[in-house]
Amino acid sequence: MTLRQYLILMTAGTALSWIAVGLIVATVDPDKAPFVVFAVFYASMFLALTGTFSVVGFLLRIVLLRQQLVISRHVAVSFRQSLLLAVLLIIVMYLASRSLLNWWNALTVVAGLTIFEFFFISAKNTDNRRG
């Protein structure tokens, strides 16, 4: 898959996900909605956030880092970080919807995802030293 194809598919998928989120917000009464509607909402919100952060993060990396890494590395790193940021926001949204969000829950989630990102960074550095 070329970079152009990736960006077109990611942007189209992201747009469809945002449309799904908008339709759910506009048409569903949250007091009467079954669990499945909330699952679809959170899934489409996750996909929309991941796509948005991935494309925007990739474009920012290209503009700001100016070819310090191979383009495929930019894509992989921005996608991984967009997944982590989307997971963070979905967890925070879910906890807030259940009135369970407080500072130590949010801090625990942020710390866990930060450790996860550091794991990937250290694994990449270990692979670079071996090769």
C-alpha positions in Angstrom: 0.0 0.0 0.0 1.4 3.4 -0.9 1.4 6.4 1.4 -1.3 8.0 -0.8 -3.6 5.0 -0.6 -3.0 4.8 3.2 -3.9 8.5 3.7 -7.0 8.2 1.4 -8.3 5.1 3.1 -7.6 6.4 6.6 -9.3 9.7 5.9 -12.3 8.0 4.3 -12.6 5.6 7.2 -12.3 8.4 9.7 -15.0 10.4 8.0 -17.3 7.4 8.1 -16.6 6.9 11.8 -17.3 10.6 12.5 -20.6 10.3 10.6 -21.5 7.3 12.7 -20.7 9.1 15.9 -22.8 12.1 14.7 -25.8 9.9 13.8 -25.7 8.2 17.1 -25.5 11.4 19.0 -28.3 13.0 17.0 -30.7 10.1 16.9 -30.3 8.1 20.1 -31.9 8.8 23.5 -29.2 7.7 26.0 -31.8 7.1 28.7 -33.6 4.5 26.5 -30.7 3.1 24.5 -29.6 -0.6 25.0 -26.0 -1.5 25.8 -25.4 -2.4 22.1 -25.9 1.3 21.1 -23.3 2.4 23.6 -20.9 -0.3 22.4 -21.3 0.9 18.8 -20.9 4.5 19.9 -17.7 3.9 21.8 -16.3 1.7 18.9 -17.1 4.3 16.3 -15.7 7.1 18.5 -12.5 5.0 19.0 -12.1 4.5 15.3 -12.8 8.2 14.6 -10.3 9.4 17.2 -7.7 6.9 16.1 -8.0 7.9 12.4 -8.0 11.6 13.2 -5.0 11.5 15.5 -3.2 9.2 13.1 -3.6 11.4 10.0 -3.0 14.6 11.9 0.0 13.1 13.8 1.5 11.8 10.6 1.2 15.2 8.9 2.7 17.0 11.9 5.6 14.6 12.0 6.3 15.1 8.3 6.2 18.9 8.7 8.0 19.2 12.0 10.6 16.4 11.8 11.4 16.9 8.1 12.5 13.4 7.1 14.5 12.4 10.2 12.9 9.0 9.9 11.7 6.8 7.1 8.1 7.6 6.1 6.9 4.2 7.1 8.3 4.8 10.6 6.3 8.0 10.8 3.2 6.1 9.8 3.8 3.4 12.4 4.7 5.7 15.2 1.8 8.1 14.6 -0.7 5.2 14.3 0.6 3.6 17.5 0.4 6.8 19.5 -3.1 7.6 18.0 -4.3 4.2 19.3 -3.0 4.9 22.8 -4.5 8.4 22.8 -7.8 7.1 21.6 -7.8 4.4 24.2 -7.1 7.0 26.9 -10.0 9.2 25.7 -12.4 6.3 25.4 -11.6 5.1 28.9 -11.9 8.6 30.3 -15.2 9.1 28.5 -16.6 5.8 29.8 -15.5 6.5 33.4 -17.0 9.9 33.2 -20.3 8.5 31.9 -20.5 6.2 34.9 -19.4 9.0 37.3 -16.3 7.0 38.2 -13.7 9.5 36.8 -11.5 11.1 39.4 -7.9 12.3 39.3 -6.3 9.0 40.5 -8.3 6.9 38.0 -7.2 9.3 35.2 -3.6 9.3 36.5 -3.6 5.5 36.6 -4.8 5.2 33.0 -2.3 7.8 31.8 0.6 6.1 33.7 -0.4 2.7 32.3 -0.5 3.9 28.7 2.8 5.8 29.2 4.5 2.7 30.5 3.1 0.9 27.4 4.5 3.5 25.1 7.9 3.4 26.9 7.8 -0.4 26.4 7.5 0.1 22.6 10.2 2.7 22.6 12.6 0.5 24.6 11.8 -2.5 22.4 12.6 -0.5 19.3 15.9 0.7 20.8 16.8 -2.8 21.7 16.2 -4.0 18.2 18.3 -1.2 16.8 21.3 -2.2 19.0 21.1 -5.8 17.8 21.0 -5.0 14.1 
